[in-house]
Amino acid sequence: MFCCVPLALTQLSSAQLTLRGTVSAAESGEPLGFSIVTLYPGFGKRFTDARGGFSIDIAQPGTYVLSVRQIGYAPLDTQLVIAGDSATSVRIVLHHLAIDLPPVTISAGQCTNPGAPDSSDRTLRAVFDQLQESARRFELLADTYPFRYTLELTDRIVNQRGDTGPPVVRRLQFSSSDNRHHPYAVGRVVERAWGAWGSPDSVLVIHSAELEDLGNPDFVASHCFHLVGRDTIGGETLVRIDFEPATRIGSADMAGAAYLDSTTYELRYTTTSLTRPERSALLNVRAVSFRTRFRAIARNVSLQDSLSAITLYRFGQAPRIQTQRTVDVRFRRQAPPP
């Protein structure tokens, strides 16, 4: 059986609804390009353009929640009623995040209650949320603007006099999606190599604290976080937040700190030490420590710029120093807006 539908009704039902908007800073009026906007339910994350603008096509009228995030600014969620008009326009204003940081405090308690900090410590929670926002921005960048990058690795062995022998230098190429196939997991901080790292039969990879790890839900659920306050590293005064694995974790894992810019809250450095290396596949290893420096490859999105790793061995084996340097970043389709 067939049925007929009036043409006017057909045109009305197929009309496309659009939500358009801009995101700007409350204090200066500056457009906040590269903000993350999400419309719930049913619409994924996307970046605003260089002028802070965005446009979202909507299938049907209804009530939605618009979520807007920009690192260094207080997040904003607002409810919108999208009517049957062809376009709805909004102007979103974000306020710069001001966090009252405490004096430097170091705590060495045991991590018996891991997970994201609760709201009882508002300052810790605010800094932790900025760290998570950095991780979300990197993830969205890798999805929206996939890229490849080249690491230059230099290995040196330290002799008994403290000198280093001739360096061994090699270059490895990676894509922005490679680490997603090997995310953080308890018991897998030391694992067999994959891809450009080398043969899984002869090479082991040790994870250091990267954005993919710090934003990983399993990593968060397995670590405690402590706000140290303002600290200095690399000649910069930064905001330091420490992390340590839960006491229930019996395998090798990561402990260390993340250092954020005190104004923009971008990730600048991480330091990482391998805990319980004797409970991993590593042989004769006494300690491994990392220091990673990050740089922005898009607005408020950080990628490893350089890394230094020191491995100390038992039974007289000479220490090993490895450095990594990111020498090339190439976006596959198009580069993000400046």
RAQUIWO-V635170 format. One line per field, one symbol per residue. psi: psi as a letter, one per 40 degrees, with the letter a starting at -180 (. if undefined). A space follows every 50 residues. Layout:
BEGIN
psi=???
END
This chain:
BEGIN
psi=iiiihhdddddddehhihhiiihihddeehhgifihhhhiiehiiiiiad eeiihhhhdiiahihhhhhhheihihhihihhaeidihiihhhihhhhhh iiihhhifiigegiihiaedgdddddddddddddddddddddddgiiiih hhhhhihhadeeiiahihhihihiieededegihihefdhiiiibedahe eehihhhihiddddehddddeeiihhhdahihhfeihihhhiiiiidehe iiahiaihhihedefihdiihhihifdefaeihehdihiihhiiiheihf hiihdiihhhhhiifehiihhhiihhehhhhdciiii.
END
